[in-house]
Amino acid sequence: WKYQNQNNNFQYTISSDEPIQKLKLKFSAGDYVISQSAMYTMQYDTLHHAAEQLSPWELRHDNLGDDTMEGDIQVKEDGWFVLAVPYDTGFHVTIDGKDTAYYRTDKDFLGCPISAGSHSIRITYAAPLAKQGRWCSAAGVGITVLLFLGNSLLRHHRRKKRSTAPCN
């Protein structure tokens, strides 16, 4: 896909219980420039152990909306809650019902400090300046309607004036 945000740097992790002897990459039609590629190997047990250290966030799917994510997490030790969602200023994060400051983590993701224990996390998003954009759009529509009505009244007034003018 053509990334409008100019993000052209991608990283992938491929894991398997068995050694990978061959890797086939398939690309859709298009022009590609692949540069500075690098591959690394790691013991599967290392990756598996790291995954076991993570505390999964159990999302409540019945409460999911276009702008809301909510769920519970059991955190093993104090650390950071990091969500693989691009950082933006329009988020509102609450942990256990309390407003929580969030930060840019891992270069571009949303994250916040979290303490060990059981927590309920709610994240909502409101696009910055969306409300102002709606007001500007409404004002533009209003002005357009006023200009249309004003123009119609002016034409009607001119026609009426011409029809009542004396003939010479």
MDTraj code that builds the backbone (N, CA, C; nanometers):
import mdtraj as md
import numpy as np

residues = "TRP LYS TYR GLN ASN GLN ASN ASN ASN PHE GLN TYR THR ILE SER SER ASP GLU PRO ILE GLN LYS LEU LYS LEU LYS PHE SER ALA GLY ASP TYR VAL ILE SER GLN SER ALA MET TYR THR MET GLN TYR ASP THR LEU HIS HIS ALA ALA GLU GLN LEU SER PRO TRP GLU LEU ARG HIS ASP ASN LEU GLY ASP ASP THR MET GLU GLY ASP ILE GLN VAL LYS GLU ASP GLY TRP PHE VAL LEU ALA VAL PRO TYR ASP THR GLY PHE HIS VAL THR ILE ASP GLY LYS ASP THR ALA TYR TYR ARG THR ASP LYS ASP PHE LEU GLY CYS PRO ILE SER ALA GLY SER HIS SER ILE ARG ILE THR TYR ALA ALA PRO LEU ALA LYS GLN GLY ARG TRP CYS SER ALA ALA GLY VAL GLY ILE THR VAL LEU LEU PHE LEU GLY ASN SER LEU LEU ARG HIS HIS ARG ARG LYS LYS ARG SER THR ALA PRO CYS ASN".split()
xyz = np.array([
    [0.0844, -0.1182, 0.0000],
    [0.0000, 0.0000, 0.0000],
    [0.0884, 0.1238, 0.0000],
    [0.0388, 0.2272, -0.0599],
    [0.1125, 0.3534, -0.0599],
    [0.0881, 0.4219, 0.0736],
    [0.1900, 0.4317, 0.1550],
    [0.1748, 0.4884, 0.2880],
    [0.1796, 0.6390, 0.2809],
    [0.0650, 0.7016, 0.3094],
    [0.0539, 0.8468, 0.3006],
    [0.1398, 0.9172, 0.4052],
    [0.1710, 0.8479, 0.5145],
    [0.2501, 0.9115, 0.6192],
    [0.4004, 0.8965, 0.5967],
    [0.4378, 0.8491, 0.4796],
    [0.5785, 0.8333, 0.4420],
    [0.6515, 0.7330, 0.5303],
    [0.5778, 0.6422, 0.5936],
    [0.6402, 0.5381, 0.6749],
    [0.6842, 0.4258, 0.5822],
    [0.8120, 0.4137, 0.5627],
    [0.8655, 0.3119, 0.4736],
    [0.9620, 0.2180, 0.5449],
    [0.9624, 0.2196, 0.6764],
    [1.0527, 0.1365, 0.7544],
    [0.9693, 0.0312, 0.8270],
    [0.9881, -0.0945, 0.7918],
    [0.9070, -0.2008, 0.8488],
    [0.9956, -0.3069, 0.9124],
    [0.9468, -0.3635, 1.0227],
    [1.0177, -0.4701, 1.0917],
    [0.9204, -0.5836, 1.1161],
    [0.9655, -0.7060, 1.0938],
    [0.8814, -0.8228, 1.1124],
    [0.9535, -0.9251, 1.1984],
    [0.8767, -1.0000, 1.2755],
    [0.9305, -1.1113, 1.3528],
    [0.8625, -1.2378, 1.3031],
    [0.9412, -1.3331, 1.2636],
    [0.8892, -1.4615, 1.2162],
    [0.9418, -1.5668, 1.3125],
    [0.8491, -1.6430, 1.3714],
    [0.8935, -1.7441, 1.4670],
    [0.8434, -1.8814, 1.4271],
    [0.9205, -1.9814, 1.4657],
    [0.8855, -2.1193, 1.4348],
    [0.9569, -2.2110, 1.5334],
    [0.8899, -2.3206, 1.5700],
    [0.9549, -2.4203, 1.6567],
    [1.0692, -2.4904, 1.5839],
    [1.0555, -2.4996, 1.4531],
    [1.1563, -2.5665, 1.3702],
    [1.2451, -2.4627, 1.3032],
    [1.3704, -2.4979, 1.2777],
    [1.4581, -2.4041, 1.2066],
    [1.4021, -2.3706, 1.0683],
    [1.4097, -2.2450, 1.0315],
    [1.3632, -2.2017, 0.8993],
    [1.4819, -2.2105, 0.8044],
    [1.4705, -2.2990, 0.7074],
    [1.5786, -2.3181, 0.6102],
    [1.5585, -2.2307, 0.4867],
    [1.4348, -2.1981, 0.4575],
    [1.4028, -2.1249, 0.3357],
    [1.2891, -2.0275, 0.3668],
    [1.2984, -1.9096, 0.3121],
    [1.1955, -1.8094, 0.3333],
    [1.1598, -1.7485, 0.1990],
    [1.0326, -1.7596, 0.1618],
    [0.9876, -1.7077, 0.0334],
    [0.9045, -1.5826, 0.0582],
    [0.9422, -1.4714, -0.0034],
    [0.8697, -1.3455, 0.0100],
    [0.7933, -1.3193, -0.1180],
    [0.6673, -1.2827, -0.1053],
    [0.5840, -1.2551, -0.2218],
    [0.5328, -1.1120, -0.2118],
    [0.5547, -1.0356, -0.3175],
    [0.5123, -0.8963, -0.3219],
    [0.4038, -0.8783, -0.4272],
    [0.3129, -0.7866, -0.4026],
    [0.2135, -0.7534, -0.5037],
    [0.2826, -0.6718, -0.6130],
    [0.2138, -0.6553, -0.7255],
    [0.2714, -0.5814, -0.8379],
    [0.3062, -0.4400, -0.7941],
    [0.4165, -0.3886, -0.8454],
    [0.4569, -0.2525, -0.8115],
    [0.6069, -0.2369, -0.8183],
    [0.6533, -0.1176, -0.7900],
    [0.7954, -0.0875, -0.7882],
    [0.8409, -0.0809, -0.6433],
    [0.9498, -0.1467, -0.6138],
    [1.0001, -0.1518, -0.4771],
    [1.1478, -0.1169, -0.4749],
    [1.1892, -0.0506, -0.3695],
    [1.3305, -0.0288, -0.3420],
    [1.3536, -0.0876, -0.2033],
    [1.4307, -0.1927, -0.1983],
    [1.4619, -0.2561, -0.0707],
    [1.6070, -0.2245, -0.0403],
    [1.6280, -0.1583, 0.0719],
    [1.7645, -0.1196, 0.1073],
    [1.7848, -0.1408, 0.2561],
    [1.9071, -0.1496, 0.2932],
    [1.9477, -0.1657, 0.4333],
    [1.8712, -0.2793, 0.5021],
    [1.8499, -0.3866, 0.4293],
    [1.7796, -0.4993, 0.4901],
    [1.8752, -0.5759, 0.5815],
    [1.8198, -0.6304, 0.6867],
    [1.8999, -0.7077, 0.7815],
    [1.8130, -0.8187, 0.8375],
    [1.8738, -0.9316, 0.8653],
    [1.8034, -1.0429, 0.9275],
    [1.8851, -1.0912, 1.0452],
    [1.8151, -1.1297, 1.1500],
    [1.8796, -1.1786, 1.2710],
    [1.8104, -1.3076, 1.3125],
    [1.8827, -1.3900, 1.3820],
    [1.8218, -1.5111, 1.4362],
    [1.8279, -1.5069, 1.5876],
    [1.7354, -1.5795, 1.6474],
    [1.7276, -1.5842, 1.7919],
    [1.6749, -1.7221, 1.8281],
    [1.7168, -1.7746, 1.9387],
    [1.6643, -1.9021, 1.9842],
    [1.5154, -1.8868, 2.0137],
    [1.4359, -1.9822, 1.9698],
    [1.2917, -1.9770, 1.9900],
    [1.2579, -1.9669, 2.1389],
    [1.3307, -2.0385, 2.2226],
    [1.3029, -2.0363, 2.3667],
    [1.3168, -1.8957, 2.4251],
    [1.4113, -1.8164, 2.3719],
    [1.4309, -1.6796, 2.4192],
    [1.3065, -1.5952, 2.3898],
    [1.2570, -1.6075, 2.2678],
    [1.1374, -1.5332, 2.2281],
    [1.0158, -1.5821, 2.3069],
    [1.0041, -1.7113, 2.3231],
    [0.8920, -1.7699, 2.3966],
    [0.8946, -1.7238, 2.5431],
    [1.0130, -1.7224, 2.6040],
    [1.0271, -1.6776, 2.7428],
    [0.9888, -1.5299, 2.7561],
    [1.0315, -1.4475, 2.6602],
    [0.9978, -1.3048, 2.6637],
    [0.8462, -1.2859, 2.6539],
    [0.7815, -1.3652, 2.5685],
    [0.6360, -1.3549, 2.5532],
    [0.5639, -1.3946, 2.6817],
    [0.6190, -1.4896, 2.7549],
    [0.5574, -1.5322, 2.8808],
    [0.5631, -1.4234, 2.9869],
    [0.6578, -1.3302, 2.9741],
    [0.6725, -1.2225, 3.0716],
    [0.5697, -1.1115, 3.0510],
    [0.5049, -1.1110, 2.9356],
    [0.4080, -1.0061, 2.9056],
    [0.2759, -1.0332, 2.9764],
    [0.2101, -0.9262, 3.0151],
    [0.0773, -0.9365, 3.0759],
    [-0.0253, -0.9016, 2.9689],
    [-0.1089, -0.9960, 2.9280],
    [-0.2053, -0.9657, 2.8210],
    [-0.3166, -0.8741, 2.8690],
    [-0.3574, -0.7851, 2.7814],
    [-0.4690, -0.6952, 2.8077],
    [-0.5935, -0.7620, 2.7517],
    [-0.6846, -0.8009, 2.8391],
    [-0.8071, -0.8701, 2.7994],
    [-0.9133, -0.7655, 2.7645],
    [-0.9307, -0.7409, 2.6348],
    [-1.0275, -0.6412, 2.5907],
    [-1.1702, -0.6898, 2.6121],
    [-1.2566, -0.5983, 2.6495],
    [-1.4001, -0.6276, 2.6588],
    [-1.4604, -0.5938, 2.5233],
    [-1.4884, -0.6945, 2.4451],
    [-1.5352, -0.6735, 2.3080],
    [-1.6757, -0.6133, 2.3024],
    [-1.7555, -0.6314, 2.4069],
    [-1.8896, -0.5736, 2.4073],
    [-1.8857, -0.4221, 2.4228],
    [-1.7755, -0.3661, 2.4716],
    [-1.7629, -0.2213, 2.4899],
    [-1.6778, -0.1544, 2.3831],
    [-1.6292, -0.2325, 2.2856],
    [-1.5441, -0.1733, 2.1822],
    [-1.6269, -0.0812, 2.0941],
    [-1.5736, 0.0349, 2.0650],
    [-1.6388, 0.1287, 1.9748],
    [-1.5356, 0.1855, 1.8810],
    [-1.5790, 0.2767, 1.7971],
    [-1.4857, 0.3382, 1.7029],
    [-1.3753, 0.4153, 1.7733],
    [-1.4050, 0.4634, 1.8934],
    [-1.3081, 0.5490, 1.9612],
    [-1.2750, 0.5024, 2.1026],
    [-1.3141, 0.3796, 2.1388],
    [-1.2932, 0.3334, 2.2762],
    [-1.2423, 0.1899, 2.2801],
    [-1.1430, 0.1675, 2.3660],
    [-1.0955, 0.0328, 2.3985],
    [-1.0948, 0.0236, 2.5501],
    [-1.1439, -0.0879, 2.6007],
    [-1.1511, -0.1038, 2.7454],
    [-1.1263, -0.2499, 2.7789],
    [-1.0528, -0.2741, 2.8867],
    [-1.0267, -0.4109, 2.9263],
    [-0.9525, -0.4190, 3.0585],
    [-0.9233, -0.5426, 3.0957],
    [-0.8566, -0.5697, 3.2231],
    [-0.7202, -0.6316, 3.1989],
    [-0.6308, -0.6076, 3.2951],
    [-0.4955, -0.6619, 3.2842],
    [-0.4469, -0.6992, 3.4242],
    [-0.3736, -0.8072, 3.4308],
    [-0.3095, -0.8501, 3.5545],
    [-0.1593, -0.8296, 3.5342],
    [-0.1041, -0.7262, 3.5972],
    [0.0361, -0.6887, 3.5776],
    [0.1222, -0.7584, 3.6823],
    [0.2272, -0.8280, 3.6356],
    [0.3127, -0.9066, 3.7255],
    [0.4061, -0.8203, 3.8092],
    [0.4538, -0.7107, 3.7485],
    [0.5439, -0.6215, 3.8226],
    [0.5329, -0.4808, 3.7664],
    [0.5725, -0.3819, 3.8461],
    [0.5679, -0.2432, 3.8015],
    [0.6409, -0.2304, 3.6693],
    [0.5870, -0.1502, 3.5801],
    [0.6511, -0.1302, 3.4501],
    [0.5691, -0.0359, 3.3644],
    [0.5638, -0.0670, 3.2358],
    [0.4942, 0.0176, 3.1394],
    [0.3878, -0.0629, 3.0671],
    [0.2730, 0.0001, 3.0480],
    [0.1689, -0.0523, 2.9613],
    [0.1929, 0.0134, 2.8263],
    [0.2257, -0.0654, 2.7242],
    [0.2538, -0.0107, 2.5918],
    [0.1554, -0.0717, 2.4939],
    [0.0878, 0.0137, 2.4220],
    [-0.0102, -0.0292, 2.3229],
    [0.0451, 0.0009, 2.1848],
    [0.0422, -0.0966, 2.0961],
    [0.0959, -0.0786, 1.9607],
    [-0.0009, 0.0027, 1.8762],
    [-0.0281, 0.1231, 1.9238],
    [-0.1125, 0.2196, 1.8542],
    [-0.0274, 0.3453, 1.8405],
    [-0.0251, 0.4066, 1.7224],
    [0.0575, 0.5261, 1.7064],
    [0.0209, 0.6353, 1.8065],
    [0.1224, 0.6946, 1.8652],
    [0.1039, 0.8028, 1.9622],
    [0.0358, 0.9214, 1.8943],
    [-0.0562, 0.9829, 1.9656],
    [-0.1221, 1.1051, 1.9197],
    [-0.1690, 1.1795, 2.0437],
    [-0.1998, 1.3068, 2.0282],
    [-0.2411, 1.3867, 2.1432],
    [-0.3896, 1.3740, 2.1740],
    [-0.4657, 1.3007, 2.0946],
    [-0.6097, 1.2933, 2.1150],
    [-0.6584, 1.1821, 2.2062],
    [-0.5687, 1.1097, 2.2709],
    [-0.6101, 0.9989, 2.3566],
    [-0.6448, 1.0460, 2.4976],
    [-0.7286, 0.9683, 2.5630],
    [-0.7600, 0.9882, 2.7038],
    [-0.7495, 0.8505, 2.7684],
    [-0.6584, 0.8362, 2.8636],
    [-0.6313, 0.7066, 2.9264],
    [-0.6733, 0.7122, 3.0728],
    [-0.7492, 0.6114, 3.1144],
    [-0.7800, 0.5980, 3.2564],
    [-0.7407, 0.4573, 3.3007],
    [-0.6806, 0.4496, 3.4168],
    [-0.6492, 0.3212, 3.4800],
    [-0.7250, 0.3189, 3.6113],
    [-0.8091, 0.2188, 3.6253],
    [-0.8955, 0.2055, 3.7439],
    [-0.9780, 0.3320, 3.7672],
    [-1.0242, 0.3936, 3.6573],
    [-1.1099, 0.5120, 3.6657],
    [-1.0373, 0.6426, 3.6885],
    [-0.9047, 0.6404, 3.7024],
    [-0.8273, 0.7625, 3.7277],
    [-0.7568, 0.8064, 3.5997],
    [-0.7664, 0.9357, 3.5675],
    [-0.6948, 0.9893, 3.4519],
    [-0.5468, 0.9581, 3.4653],
    [-0.4875, 0.9131, 3.3577],
    [-0.3470, 0.8731, 3.3586],
    [-0.2733, 0.9406, 3.2438],
    [-0.1614, 1.0033, 3.2739],
    [-0.0793, 1.0648, 3.1697],
    [-0.0191, 0.9551, 3.0839],
    [-0.0119, 0.9793, 2.9539],
    [0.0493, 0.8822, 2.8633],
    [0.1619, 0.9493, 2.7859],
    [0.2491, 0.8658, 2.7305],
    [0.3714, 0.9156, 2.6680],
    [0.3975, 0.8425, 2.5375],
    [0.4884, 0.8998, 2.4589],
    [0.5368, 0.8340, 2.3377],
    [0.6411, 0.7312, 2.3825],
    [0.6184, 0.6041, 2.3484],
    [0.7117, 0.4982, 2.3870],
    [0.7574, 0.4225, 2.2639],
    [0.8681, 0.3536, 2.2758],
    [0.9225, 0.2730, 2.1658],
    [0.9189, 0.3508, 2.0342],
    [0.9582, 0.4735, 2.0383],
    [0.9647, 0.5684, 1.9280],
    [0.8298, 0.6266, 1.8884],
    [0.7242, 0.5458, 1.8734],
    [0.5988, 0.6007, 1.8230],
    [0.4714, 0.5425, 1.8812],
    [0.4795, 0.4651, 1.9880],
    [0.3592, 0.4033, 2.0427],
    [0.3115, 0.4756, 2.1680],
    [0.1863, 0.4481, 2.2034],
    [0.1256, 0.5059, 2.3221],
    [0.1590, 0.4174, 2.4417],
    [0.1997, 0.4772, 2.5523],
    [0.2310, 0.3992, 2.6712],
    [0.2185, 0.4818, 2.7974],
    [0.2055, 0.4116, 2.9099],
    [0.1972, 0.4805, 3.0389],
    [0.2512, 0.3880, 3.1478],
    [0.3016, 0.4461, 3.2555],
    [0.3492, 0.3635, 3.3664],
    [0.2309, 0.2895, 3.4292],
    [0.2585, 0.1686, 3.4793],
    [0.1536, 0.0903, 3.5442],
    [0.2169, 0.0112, 3.6578],
    [0.1434, -0.0036, 3.7648],
    [0.1957, -0.0764, 3.8811],
    [0.1484, -0.2215, 3.8777],
    [0.2159, -0.3045, 3.9539],
    [0.1772, -0.4453, 3.9630],
    [0.0362, -0.4553, 4.0198],
    [-0.0361, -0.5563, 3.9753],
    [-0.1702, -0.5787, 4.0272],
    [-0.2729, -0.5880, 3.9173],
    [-0.3975, -0.5955, 3.9570],
    [-0.5099, -0.6071, 3.8650],
    [-0.5639, -0.4683, 3.8343],
    [-0.5807, -0.4378, 3.7057],
    [-0.6243, -0.3043, 3.6650],
    [-0.7280, -0.3110, 3.5548],
    [-0.8095, -0.2066, 3.5502],
    [-0.9037, -0.1853, 3.4410],
    [-0.8535, -0.0637, 3.3644],
    [-0.8355, -0.0795, 3.2334],
    [-0.7813, 0.0294, 3.1513],
    [-0.8848, 0.0672, 3.0463],
    [-0.9065, 0.1969, 3.0317],
    [-0.9983, 0.2489, 2.9293],
    [-0.9222, 0.3535, 2.8492],
    [-0.9241, 0.3389, 2.7169],
    [-0.8572, 0.4340, 2.6290],
    [-0.9593, 0.4828, 2.5269],
    [-0.9770, 0.6138, 2.5231],
    [-1.0658, 0.6734, 2.4236],
    [-0.9842, 0.7675, 2.3364],
    [-1.0352, 0.7914, 2.2169],
    [-0.9652, 0.8786, 2.1230],
    [-1.0627, 0.9795, 2.0647],
    [-1.0229, 1.1037, 2.0639],
    [-1.0969, 1.2108, 1.9978],
    [-0.9968, 1.2850, 1.9108],
    [-1.0216, 1.2868, 1.7820],
    [-0.9290, 1.3522, 1.6893],
    [-0.9115, 1.4985, 1.7287],
    [-0.7861, 1.5425, 1.7429],
    [-0.7629, 1.6830, 1.7782],
    [-0.8280, 1.7758, 1.6756],
    [-0.8928, 1.8790, 1.7218],
    [-0.9583, 1.9816, 1.6403],
    [-1.0800, 1.9306, 1.5631],
    [-1.1289, 1.8092, 1.5923],
    [-1.2466, 1.7568, 1.5218],
    [-1.3688, 1.8429, 1.5510],
    [-1.3871, 1.8827, 1.6773],
    [-1.5028, 1.9653, 1.7141],
    [-1.4967, 2.0998, 1.6420],
    [-1.3783, 2.1607, 1.6386],
    [-1.3623, 2.2878, 1.5701],
    [-1.3886, 2.2710, 1.4200],
    [-1.3461, 2.1575, 1.3644],
    [-1.3712, 2.1301, 1.2227],
    [-1.5194, 2.1196, 1.1928],
    [-1.5948, 2.0542, 1.2831],
    [-1.7395, 2.0439, 1.2639],
    [-1.8052, 2.1820, 1.2698],
    [-1.7588, 2.2656, 1.3642],
    [-1.8140, 2.4013, 1.3748],
    [-1.7847, 2.4822, 1.2486],
    [-1.6644, 2.4709, 1.1961],
    [-1.6288, 2.5438, 1.0737],
    [-1.7132, 2.4946, 0.9564],
    [-1.7322, 2.3638, 0.9478],
    [-1.8154, 2.3086, 0.8400],
    [-1.9590, 2.3579, 0.8524],
    [-2.0128, 2.3558, 0.9735],
    [-2.1495, 2.4033, 0.9957],
    [-2.1605, 2.5518, 0.9605],
    [-2.0601, 2.6303, 0.9983],
    [-2.0609, 2.7732, 0.9654],
    [-2.0570, 2.7924, 0.8142],
    [-1.9761, 2.7125, 0.7452],
    [-1.9683, 2.7210, 0.5988],
    [-2.1015, 2.6884, 0.5335],
    [-2.1687, 2.5837, 0.5828],
    [-2.3007, 2.5477, 0.5293],
    [-2.3993, 2.6605, 0.5575],
    [-2.3957, 2.7149, 0.6787],
    [-2.4857, 2.8249, 0.7150],
    [-2.4651, 2.9461, 0.6263],
    [-2.3413, 2.9828, 0.6031],
    [-2.3113, 3.0992, 0.5180],
    [-2.3581, 3.0739, 0.3755],
    [-2.3372, 2.9518, 0.3258],
    [-2.3816, 2.9168, 0.1906],
    [-2.5333, 2.9284, 0.1792],
    [-2.6056, 2.8784, 0.2786],
    [-2.7522, 2.8885, 0.2778],
    [-2.7950, 3.0349, 0.2817],
    [-2.7325, 3.1150, 0.3674],
    [-2.7664, 3.2578, 0.3746],
    [-2.7401, 3.3292, 0.2420],
    [-2.6263, 3.2989, 0.1777],
    [-2.5960, 3.3613, 0.0485],
    [-2.6978, 3.3183, -0.0571],
    [-2.7357, 3.1904, -0.0567],
    [-2.8338, 3.1411, -0.1524],
    [-2.9680, 3.2106, -0.1308],
    [-3.0132, 3.2153, -0.0047],
    [-3.1405, 3.2809, 0.0256],
    [-3.1351, 3.4296, -0.0072],
    [-3.0263, 3.4954, 0.0286],
    [-3.0109, 3.6379, -0.0013],
    [-3.0138, 3.6642, -0.1500],
    [-2.9465, 3.5804, -0.2270],
    [-2.9444, 3.5953, -0.3722],
    [-3.0842, 3.5738, -0.4298],
    [-3.1561, 3.4728, -0.3790],
    [-3.2922, 3.4456, -0.4263],
    [-3.3843, 3.5633, -0.3951],
    [-3.3755, 3.6166, -0.2739],
    [-3.4579, 3.7316, -0.2372],
    [-3.4249, 3.8532, -0.3233],
    [-3.2969, 3.8743, -0.3502],
    [-3.2560, 3.9875, -0.4332],
    [-3.3118, 3.9737, -0.5749],
    [-3.3033, 3.8545, -0.6340],
    [-3.3582, 3.8313, -0.7685],
    [-3.5098, 3.8514, -0.7688],
    [-3.5755, 3.7993, -0.6665],
    [-3.7214, 3.8144, -0.6567],
    [-3.7582, 3.9628, -0.6466],
    [-3.6845, 4.0366, -0.5662],
    [-3.7096, 4.1802, -0.5486],
    [-3.6896, 4.2546, -0.6808],
    [-3.5848, 4.2226, -0.7563],
    [-3.5569, 4.2885, -0.8852],
    [-3.6670, 4.2567, -0.9864],
    [-3.7112, 4.1296, -0.9925],
    [-3.8192, 4.0916, -1.0846],
    [-3.9470, 4.1685, -1.0516],
    [-3.9768, 4.1758, -0.9235],
    [-4.0985, 4.2457, -0.8792],
    [-4.0896, 4.3935, -0.9143],
    [-3.9720, 4.4505, -0.8964],
    [-3.9513, 4.5932, -0.9267],
    [-3.9688, 4.6199, -1.0767],
    [-3.9149, 4.5263, -1.1617],
    [-3.9273, 4.5411, -1.3064],
    [-4.0721, 4.5270, -1.3503],
    [-4.1463, 4.4351, -1.2898],
    [-4.2853, 4.4112, -1.3329],
    [-4.3774, 4.5240, -1.2897],
    [-4.3426, 4.5983, -1.1877],
    [-4.4266, 4.7084, -1.1426],
    [-4.3816, 4.8432, -1.1984],
    [-4.2695, 4.8435, -1.2729],
    [-4.2193, 4.9694, -1.3286],
    [-4.3139, 5.0162, -1.4406],
    [-4.3412, 5.1513, -1.4498],
    [-4.4283, 5.2030, -1.5565],
    [-4.3624, 5.1878, -1.6939],
    [-4.4425, 5.1575, -1.7948],
    [-4.3925, 5.1427, -1.9327],
    [-4.3942, 5.2786, -2.0007],
    [-4.2935, 5.3140, -2.0783],
    [-4.2870, 5.4423, -2.1515],
    [-4.3128, 5.4194, -2.2960],
])
top = md.Topology()
chain = top.add_chain()
for i, resn in enumerate(residues, 1):
    res = top.add_residue(resn, chain, resSeq=i)
    for name in ("N", "CA", "C"):
        top.add_atom(name, md.element.get_by_symbol(name[0]), res)
traj = md.Trajectory(xyz[None], top)
